[in-house]
Every structure is written in C-alpha cells, then in structure tokens.
Amino acid sequence: MQEGGWIVSQPDTSPVRLECPMDSQLPELLRGLGYNLQSGGIGERLMPFAETLKEHGRTNTITRQQVGVGIVGLWQLDLRCVFAANAETRTCAGIC
C-alpha cells in the first residue's frame, strides 16, 4: 500500500484485516475518510531492509538486502453491508 500497510485478510471476507508499521499514518488517514477502524493490538511481520557497509580503510561500500522481524499495528475494518430492496436505503456495520 502506498501509505505503508498491508491487507492480510482473505479476499472477499469481512472484516478486512490490515497490518501497518507502528509509525504509519494509514490508520489516521482511514479514520479521516470515515472508516470505522478497530485496533487489534500489535504483532510481528517479516520486513525487508537494506544495510550499507563500508569496508575498513577503503572507499568501497556494499549494500545488502535482508529480512528481519518488525513490529506492526494490527487493524480491522468491518465492511459487511445489508442493502434493502430499495437501493437508496442501506444500513452498514462499518463503512460502505
């Protein structure tokens, strides 16, 4: 996701589960858009990171990609909606 998060729930299921880095602005952004976002606590996720090393006494640098454990916030959205026969009336648990 562009704002720093991952959808981790199965397709076509509700609630939709999200994971975000602890410093991500995604939860506030979604709340600002009117979504009913519920916190699910914190968890761990394997995340990529780059490490740049400089050889001692030389100008060479080496950049290597690694994977490590990162702490993420767990969130969920309930997107289930019940639509009445009339398309203009609907009730939602969450946002639709």
N, CA, C and O atoms as a MOPAC input file, in Angstrom:
PM7 MOZYME 1SCF
protein

 N      0.83200 1    -1.17600 1     0.00000 1
 C      0.00000 1     0.00000 1     0.00000 1
 C      0.88300 1     1.24700 1     0.00000 1
 O      1.96500 1     1.25200 1     0.58600 1
 N      0.42600 1     2.26300 1    -0.63900 1
 C      1.20400 1     3.49000 1    -0.76600 1
 C      1.45200 1     4.16300 1     0.58200 1
 O      2.52300 1     4.73400 1     0.78900 1
 N      0.50300 1     4.11100 1     1.48900 1
 C      0.63200 1     4.79300 1     2.76600 1
 C      1.29200 1     3.94300 1     3.84500 1
 O      1.32700 1     4.35900 1     5.00300 1
 N      1.81300 1     2.77400 1     3.51000 1
 C      2.54700 1     1.98900 1     4.48500 1
 C      1.72500 1     0.97400 1     5.23800 1
 O      1.62800 1     1.05600 1     6.46200 1
 N      1.13700 1     0.03200 1     4.55800 1
 C      0.37400 1    -1.01400 1     5.21500 1
 C      0.13200 1    -2.17800 1     4.27800 1
 O      0.40100 1    -2.09500 1     3.08000 1
 N     -0.38500 1    -3.27600 1     4.84000 1
 C     -0.65600 1    -4.49000 1     4.06300 1
 C     -2.01800 1    -5.03100 1     4.42000 1
 O     -2.37100 1    -5.09200 1     5.59700 1
 N     -2.79200 1    -5.42700 1     3.42000 1
 C     -4.04700 1    -6.13600 1     3.65300 1
 C     -3.68300 1    -7.60000 1     3.79300 1
 O     -3.06800 1    -8.17300 1     2.89400 1
 N     -4.05700 1    -8.22100 1     4.92200 1
 C     -3.64400 1    -9.59800 1     5.19200 1
 C     -4.82300 1   -10.56400 1     5.28600 1
 O     -4.62000 1   -11.75500 1     5.51700 1
 N     -6.04500 1   -10.07600 1     5.11300 1
 C     -7.20600 1   -10.95500 1     5.17700 1
 C     -7.42300 1   -11.65200 1     3.83200 1
 O     -6.87800 1   -11.24000 1     2.80800 1
 N     -8.21500 1   -12.69900 1     3.85700 1
 C     -8.57300 1   -13.41300 1     2.63200 1
 C     -9.43600 1   -12.50500 1     1.76100 1
 O    -10.16700 1   -11.66400 1     2.28300 1
 N     -9.36100 1   -12.66600 1     0.42900 1
 C    -10.22800 1   -11.87100 1    -0.45200 1
 C    -11.70100 1   -12.15800 1    -0.16100 1
 O    -12.05100 1   -13.26500 1     0.25000 1
 N    -12.54400 1   -11.18300 1    -0.37000 1
 C    -14.00000 1   -11.30600 1    -0.23500 1
 C    -14.43700 1   -11.70900 1     1.16100 1
 O    -15.43300 1   -12.41700 1     1.30600 1
 N    -13.71900 1   -11.27900 1     2.19300 1
 C    -14.13100 1   -11.56400 1     3.56700 1
 C    -14.26000 1   -10.26400 1     4.34100 1
 O    -13.65000 1    -9.25100 1     3.99900 1
 N    -15.05100 1   -10.31500 1     5.37100 1
 C    -15.17300 1    -9.18900 1     6.27000 1
 C    -15.11000 1    -9.74700 1     7.68200 1
 O    -15.77600 1   -10.74700 1     7.94900 1
 N    -14.36500 1    -9.17600 1     8.58500 1
 C    -13.67300 1    -7.89700 1     8.47600 1
 C    -12.39500 1    -7.99800 1     7.65500 1
 O    -11.78500 1    -9.06100 1     7.54000 1
 N    -12.01000 1    -6.85700 1     7.08900 1
 C    -10.74300 1    -6.74900 1     6.36500 1
 C     -9.66400 1    -6.46700 1     7.40000 1
 O     -9.79800 1    -5.54700 1     8.20700 1
 N     -8.59500 1    -7.25600 1     7.37900 1
 C     -7.51400 1    -7.08500 1     8.35800 1
 C     -6.31500 1    -6.39900 1     7.70000 1
 O     -5.92800 1    -6.73000 1     6.57900 1
 N     -5.74100 1    -5.44000 1     8.42100 1
 C     -4.59800 1    -4.65900 1     7.93400 1
 C     -3.45600 1    -4.75600 1     8.93700 1
 O     -3.67800 1    -4.90100 1    10.13900 1
 N     -2.24100 1    -4.67400 1     8.42800 1
 C     -1.04900 1    -4.52100 1     9.26300 1
 C     -0.33100 1    -3.26400 1     8.80200 1
 O     -0.19200 1    -3.03400 1     7.60100 1
 N      0.12500 1    -2.45300 1     9.74400 1
 C      0.82800 1    -1.20600 1     9.43200 1
 C      2.03900 1    -1.06500 1    10.35000 1
 O      1.97900 1    -1.47400 1    11.51000 1
 N      3.14600 1    -0.48900 1     9.84800 1
 C      4.24700 1    -0.15900 1    10.75400 1
 C      3.73400 1     0.76800 1    11.85800 1
 O      2.77300 1     1.51000 1    11.65500 1
 N      4.36400 1     0.72100 1    12.99500 1
 C      3.89100 1     1.49100 1    14.14500 1
 C      3.87900 1     3.00000 1    13.87100 1
 O      3.07300 1     3.71700 1    14.46300 1
 N      4.74800 1     3.49300 1    12.99300 1
 C      4.78700 1     4.93000 1    12.70100 1
 C      3.97700 1     5.31500 1    11.46400 1
 O      4.08500 1     6.44500 1    10.98800 1
 N      3.16900 1     4.39700 1    10.93900 1
 C      2.37800 1     4.66100 1     9.73600 1
 C      1.22000 1     5.61000 1    10.04100 1
 O      0.62700 1     5.55600 1    11.11800 1
 N      0.91000 1     6.46600 1     9.09300 1
 C     -0.22500 1     7.37800 1     9.20500 1
 C     -1.50400 1     6.77200 1     8.62300 1
 O     -2.54800 1     7.42400 1     8.63000 1
 N     -1.43900 1     5.53800 1     8.12200 1
 C     -2.58900 1     4.91000 1     7.47200 1
 C     -3.82400 1     4.82100 1     8.36600 1
 O     -4.91100 1     5.14900 1     7.89100 1
 N     -3.73000 1     4.39800 1     9.63400 1
 C     -4.94600 1     4.35600 1    10.45500 1
 C     -5.64400 1     5.71900 1    10.58800 1
 O     -6.86900 1     5.80000 1    10.49700 1
 N     -4.86900 1     6.78100 1    10.80300 1
 C     -5.46600 1     8.11500 1    10.90200 1
 C     -6.05600 1     8.56100 1     9.58100 1
 O     -7.10100 1     9.21100 1     9.55300 1
 N     -5.39200 1     8.21600 1     8.48200 1
 C     -5.90200 1     8.56200 1     7.16000 1
 C     -7.24500 1     7.87900 1     6.89800 1
 O     -8.17600 1     8.51500 1     6.40500 1
 N     -7.35000 1     6.58100 1     7.22800 1
 C     -8.60200 1     5.85100 1     7.03000 1
 C     -9.71500 1     6.38700 1     7.92600 1
 O    -10.85800 1     6.50800 1     7.48600 1
 N     -9.39100 1     6.70700 1     9.17500 1
 C    -10.40100 1     7.29600 1    10.07000 1
 C    -10.86300 1     8.64800 1     9.54300 1
 O    -12.04700 1     8.97600 1     9.61100 1
 N     -9.92800 1     9.42700 1     9.01800 1
 C    -10.28000 1    10.72300 1     8.44400 1
 C    -11.20100 1    10.60600 1     7.24600 1
 O    -11.95500 1    11.53400 1     6.95100 1
 N    -11.14900 1     9.47800 1     6.54900 1
 C    -12.03200 1     9.23500 1     5.41000 1
 C    -13.37600 1     8.64700 1     5.83900 1
 O    -14.24000 1     8.39600 1     4.99900 1
 N    -13.55700 1     8.42600 1     7.14800 1
 C    -14.83300 1     7.94800 1     7.65400 1
 C    -14.91800 1     6.45900 1     7.91900 1
 O    -15.99400 1     5.96200 1     8.25300 1
 N    -13.82300 1     5.73400 1     7.78100 1
 C    -13.84400 1     4.29500 1     8.03500 1
 C    -13.85900 1     4.02000 1     9.53300 1
 O    -13.20000 1     4.71300 1    10.30900 1
 N    -14.62100 1     2.99700 1     9.93300 1
 C    -14.68900 1     2.56400 1    11.33700 1
 C    -13.58600 1     1.54400 1    11.55800 1
 O    -13.79400 1     0.34500 1    11.37000 1
 N    -12.42600 1     2.01400 1    11.95300 1
 C    -11.22800 1     1.18800 1    12.09500 1
 C    -11.07300 1     0.75400 1    13.54400 1
 O    -11.09500 1     1.58900 1    14.44800 1
 N    -10.91700 1    -0.54600 1    13.77100 1
 C    -10.76100 1    -1.10500 1    15.11100 1
 C     -9.32400 1    -1.59300 1    15.29800 1
 O     -8.76500 1    -2.23800 1    14.41100 1
 N     -8.73300 1    -1.28800 1    16.44200 1
 C     -7.37500 1    -1.74100 1    16.73400 1
 C     -7.40300 1    -3.20500 1    17.14400 1
 O     -8.28800 1    -3.63700 1    17.88300 1
 N     -6.43200 1    -3.96100 1    16.66300 1
 C     -6.29600 1    -5.36700 1    17.03100 1
 C     -5.02400 1    -5.63000 1    17.81000 1
 O     -4.63000 1    -6.78400 1    17.97700 1
 N     -4.36600 1    -4.56700 1    18.29700 1
 C     -3.14600 1    -4.73200 1    19.06900 1
 C     -1.89900 1    -4.60600 1    18.19900 1
 O     -1.89000 1    -3.89100 1    17.19700 1
 N     -0.84400 1    -5.31600 1    18.60500 1
 C      0.40700 1    -5.29200 1    17.85100 1
 C      0.81600 1    -6.71100 1    17.50400 1
 O      0.38000 1    -7.67000 1    18.14000 1
 N      1.65600 1    -6.83200 1    16.49100 1
 C      2.14300 1    -8.13700 1    16.05700 1
 C      3.50600 1    -8.00400 1    15.40800 1
 O      4.10300 1    -6.92800 1    15.39300 1
 N      3.98400 1    -9.10800 1    14.87700 1
 C      5.28300 1    -9.13300 1    14.20000 1
 C      5.09100 1    -9.49300 1    12.73900 1
 O      4.17700 1   -10.23800 1    12.38300 1
 N      5.96300 1    -8.95500 1    11.89600 1
 C      5.92100 1    -9.21800 1    10.46400 1
 C      7.35200 1    -9.23800 1     9.94800 1
 O      8.17800 1    -8.42700 1    10.36700 1
 N      7.64600 1   -10.15800 1     9.04500 1
 C      8.95100 1   -10.15000 1     8.37700 1
 C      8.96400 1    -9.00600 1     7.38000 1
 O      8.09300 1    -8.91100 1     6.51500 1
 N      9.96700 1    -8.13300 1     7.50900 1
 C     10.03700 1    -6.93700 1     6.67500 1
 C     11.42800 1    -6.80300 1     6.07000 1
 O     12.42400 1    -7.10100 1     6.72800 1
 N     11.50000 1    -6.35100 1     4.81000 1
 C     12.81100 1    -6.16300 1     4.18600 1
 C     13.47400 1    -4.86200 1     4.67000 1
 O     12.79200 1    -3.89400 1     5.00800 1
 N     14.79100 1    -4.86100 1     4.69500 1
 C     15.53900 1    -3.63400 1     4.95100 1
 C     16.89200 1    -3.74200 1     4.26500 1
 O     17.39400 1    -4.83600 1     4.00500 1
 N     17.46600 1    -2.58900 1     3.98000 1
 C     18.77300 1    -2.54400 1     3.31400 1
 C     19.82100 1    -2.10300 1     4.33000 1
 O     19.57200 1    -1.24700 1     5.17900 1
 N     20.98500 1    -2.70400 1     4.21900 1
 C     22.10700 1    -2.37600 1     5.09700 1
 C     23.29400 1    -1.99600 1     4.21500 1
 O     23.65500 1    -2.74200 1     3.30500 1
 N     23.89600 1    -0.84700 1     4.48000 1
 C     25.05800 1    -0.40700 1     3.71200 1
 C     26.29300 1    -0.50800 1     4.59500 1
 O     26.33400 1     0.05600 1     5.68800 1
 N     27.29000 1    -1.22600 1     4.11600 1
 C     28.53500 1    -1.43400 1     4.85600 1
 C     29.68400 1    -0.77300 1     4.10500 1
 O     29.73500 1    -0.80700 1     2.87500 1
 N     30.60300 1    -0.17400 1     4.85000 1
 C     31.79300 1     0.40600 1     4.24400 1
 C     32.98300 1    -0.40900 1     4.72300 1
 O     33.15300 1    -0.63800 1     5.92000 1
 N     33.79900 1    -0.84000 1     3.78000 1
 C     34.97200 1    -1.64000 1     4.12500 1
 C     35.99300 1    -0.76900 1     4.85400 1
 O     36.24300 1     0.37100 1     4.46300 1
 N     36.57200 1    -1.31300 1     5.90400 1
 C     37.52800 1    -0.57700 1     6.71700 1
 C     38.75800 1    -0.19400 1     5.88500 1
 O     39.38500 1    -1.04900 1     5.25900 1
 N     39.09100 1     1.08800 1     5.88800 1
 C     40.27700 1     1.56900 1     5.19200 1
 C     40.11700 1     1.64700 1     3.68400 1
 O     41.10000 1     1.87600 1     2.97900 1
 N     38.91500 1     1.46400 1     3.17000 1
 C     38.67800 1     1.53100 1     1.72400 1
 C     37.47400 1     2.42900 1     1.45500 1
 O     36.73900 1     2.81000 1     2.36600 1
 N     37.29900 1     2.74900 1     0.19600 1
 C     36.15000 1     3.57100 1    -0.18400 1
 C     34.99000 1     2.72600 1    -0.70000 1
 O     33.93500 1     3.26300 1    -1.03700 1
 N     35.17400 1     1.43000 1    -0.76300 1
 C     34.10700 1     0.54800 1    -1.25100 1
 C     32.95900 1     0.46700 1    -0.25100 1
 O     33.17400 1     0.40300 1     0.95900 1
 N     31.76200 1     0.47200 1    -0.76700 1
 C     30.58700 1     0.23400 1     0.07300 1
 C     29.81700 1    -0.95200 1    -0.49800 1
 O     29.78900 1    -1.17600 1    -1.70800 1
 N     29.20900 1    -1.68800 1     0.38600 1
 C     28.41200 1    -2.84200 1    -0.00300 1
 C     27.00900 1    -2.63700 1     0.55900 1
 O     26.84100 1    -2.37200 1     1.75000 1
 N     26.02000 1    -2.75800 1    -0.29100 1
 C     24.63300 1    -2.67900 1     0.16200 1
 C     24.02400 1    -4.05200 1     0.01500 1
 O     24.08100 1    -4.65700 1    -1.05600 1
 N     23.44600 1    -4.54000 1     1.08400 1
 C     22.81400 1    -5.85400 1     1.00800 1
 C     21.39000 1    -5.77700 1     1.54800 1
 O     21.09400 1    -5.04200 1     2.49000 1
 N     20.53600 1    -6.55300 1     0.92600 1
 C     19.13500 1    -6.63700 1     1.31900 1
 C     18.96300 1    -7.77100 1     2.31100 1
 O     19.51900 1    -8.85400 1     2.13000 1
 N     18.19900 1    -7.52300 1     3.35400 1
 C     17.94500 1    -8.54300 1     4.36900 1
 C     16.47300 1    -8.51200 1     4.76000 1
 O     15.73000 1    -7.60100 1     4.39400 1
 N     16.08000 1    -9.52100 1     5.50300 1
 C     14.73500 1    -9.58400 1     6.05200 1
 C     14.85800 1    -9.73000 1     7.56000 1
 O     15.63900 1   -10.54400 1     8.05300 1
 N     14.08800 1    -8.94000 1     8.28600 1
 C     14.11100 1    -9.01100 1     9.74000 1
 C     12.70500 1    -8.87800 1    10.30000 1
 O     11.75900 1    -8.57300 1     9.57300 1
 N     12.58100 1    -9.10700 1    11.58100 1
 C     11.28300 1    -9.01000 1    12.24300 1
 C     10.99800 1    -7.55200 1    12.57300 1
 O     11.83100 1    -6.85900 1    13.15500 1
 N      9.80600 1    -7.09900 1    12.19000 1
 C      9.36800 1    -5.74400 1    12.50100 1
 C      8.08300 1    -5.77900 1    13.31000 1
 O      7.28800 1    -6.70800 1    13.17000 1
 N      7.87100 1    -4.78700 1    14.14700 1
 C      6.66000 1    -4.67200 1    14.94900 1
 C      5.63400 1    -3.86000 1    14.15700 1
 O      5.95100 1    -2.78700 1    13.64300 1
 N      4.41700 1    -4.36700 1    14.06000 1
 C      3.35600 1    -3.70900 1    13.29900 1
 C      2.10100 1    -3.57900 1    14.16000 1
 O      1.89100 1    -4.34000 1    15.10500 1
 N      1.28200 1    -2.60200 1    13.81000 1
 C     -0.04000 1    -2.46300 1    14.40900 1
 C     -1.03400 1    -3.29100 1    13.62100 1
 O     -0.96400 1    -3.34200 1    12.39300 1
 N     -1.95700 1    -3.93900 1    14.31000 1
 C     -2.98900 1    -4.75600 1    13.67200 1
 C     -4.31000 1    -3.99200 1    13.72200 1
 O     -4.69300 1    -3.46900 1    14.76800 1
 N     -4.99800 1    -3.93100 1    12.59000 1
 C     -6.23900 1    -3.16800 1    12.46500 1
 C     -7.25800 1    -3.97800 1    11.68300 1
 O     -6.89100 1    -4.88200 1    10.93300 1
 N     -8.53600 1    -3.65900 1    11.85300 1
 C     -9.56300 1    -4.29600 1    11.03700 1
 C    -10.72200 1    -3.35400 1    10.75400 1
 O    -11.05300 1    -2.47000 1    11.54500 1
 N    -11.32100 1    -3.58000 1     9.59300 1
 C    -12.48900 1    -2.82700 1     9.11700 1
 C    -13.60700 1    -3.82300 1     8.87100 1
 O    -13.37700 1    -4.86500 1     8.25800 1
 N    -14.81500 1    -3.52400 1     9.33600 1
 C    -15.96000 1    -4.37500 1     9.05200 1
 C    -16.71300 1    -3.76700 1     7.87300 1
 O    -17.31600 1    -2.70200 1     8.00700 1
 N    -16.68500 1    -4.42900 1     6.72600 1
 C    -17.29300 1    -3.88100 1     5.50900 1
 C    -18.63000 1    -4.53300 1     5.14400 1
 O    -19.15600 1    -4.27900 1     4.06100 1
 N    -19.18400 1    -5.36100 1     6.02100 1
 C    -20.45200 1    -6.01500 1     5.70500 1
 C    -21.57400 1    -4.99500 1     5.65700 1
 O    -21.74400 1    -4.19700 1     6.57900 1
 N    -22.31600 1    -5.02600 1     4.60600 1
 C    -23.45700 1    -4.12300 1     4.45800 1
 C    -24.69400 1    -4.93900 1     4.12200 1
 O    -24.62200 1    -5.94800 1     3.42000 1
 N    -25.81000 1    -4.49100 1     4.62700 1
 C    -27.09200 1    -5.09900 1     4.27300 1
 C    -27.85800 1    -4.06800 1     3.47900 1
 O    -28.20300 1    -3.00000 1     3.98500 1
 N    -28.12400 1    -4.40200 1     2.21600 1
 C    -28.83500 1    -3.47600 1     1.34900 1
 C    -30.31700 1    -3.82800 1     1.33800 1
 O    -30.67800 1    -4.99200 1     1.16300 1
 N    -31.16100 1    -2.84500 1     1.52100 1
 C    -32.60700 1    -3.04200 1     1.46500 1
 C    -33.02800 1    -3.19600 1     0.01100 1
 O    -32.22800 1    -2.97800 1    -0.89900 1
 N    -34.25600 1    -3.56300 1    -0.20000 1
 C    -34.76700 1    -3.72200 1    -1.56100 1
 C    -34.66000 1    -2.41400 1    -2.32700 1
 O    -34.38600 1    -2.41200 1    -3.52700 1
 N    -34.87400 1    -1.30900 1    -1.63900 1
 C    -34.72100 1    -0.00200 1    -2.26400 1
 C    -33.24100 1     0.36300 1    -2.24700 1
 O    -32.63400 1     0.40000 1    -1.17700 1
 N    -32.65500 1     0.62900 1    -3.39100 1
 C    -31.21300 1     0.87900 1    -3.50000 1
 C    -30.78000 1     2.13900 1    -2.76400 1
 O    -29.59400 1     2.29200 1    -2.47000 1
 N    -31.71900 1     3.05900 1    -2.45100 1
 C    -31.32300 1     4.29000 1    -1.77100 1
 C    -31.21700 1     4.10600 1    -0.26300 1
 O    -30.63300 1     4.95700 1     0.40800 1
 N    -31.75500 1     3.03700 1     0.28500 1
 C    -31.66100 1     2.81800 1     1.73100 1
 C    -30.73300 1     1.65400 1     2.00600 1
 O    -30.83300 1     0.59600 1     1.38400 1
 N    -29.85700 1     1.86000 1     2.92000 1
 C    -28.95400 1     0.77700 1     3.31800 1
 C    -28.49600 1     1.00700 1     4.75400 1
 O    -28.45200 1     2.14000 1     5.23200 1
 N    -28.16200 1    -0.06700 1     5.41800 1
 C    -27.58700 1     0.02100 1     6.75700 1
 C    -26.22800 1    -0.61400 1     6.70600 1
 O    -26.03500 1    -1.62200 1     6.02500 1
 N    -25.29200 1    -0.05000 1     7.40800 1
 C    -23.91900 1    -0.54700 1     7.35900 1
 C    -23.38600 1    -0.76500 1     8.75500 1
 O    -23.67300 1    -0.00300 1     9.67800 1
 N    -22.60200 1    -1.82600 1     8.89200 1
 C    -21.77700 1    -2.02400 1    10.08700 1
 C    -20.37400 1    -1.69100 1     9.64700 1
 O    -19.69100 1    -2.53800 1     9.07300 1
 N    -19.93100 1    -0.48500 1     9.89900 1
 C    -18.65100 1    -0.03300 1     9.36700 1
 C    -18.90500 1     1.01800 1     8.30400 1
 O    -19.73500 1     1.90700 1     8.49400 1
 N    -18.21400 1     0.92800 1     7.21700 1
 C    -18.35300 1     1.89200 1     6.11800 1
 C    -18.55100 1     1.13100 1     4.82700 1
 O    -17.98200 1     0.05400 1     4.64800 1
 N    -19.34500 1     1.67100 1     3.93100 1
 C    -19.61200 1     1.00800 1     2.64300 1
 C    -19.41600 1     1.97300 1     1.50200 1
 O    -19.59300 1     1.60100 1     0.34200 1

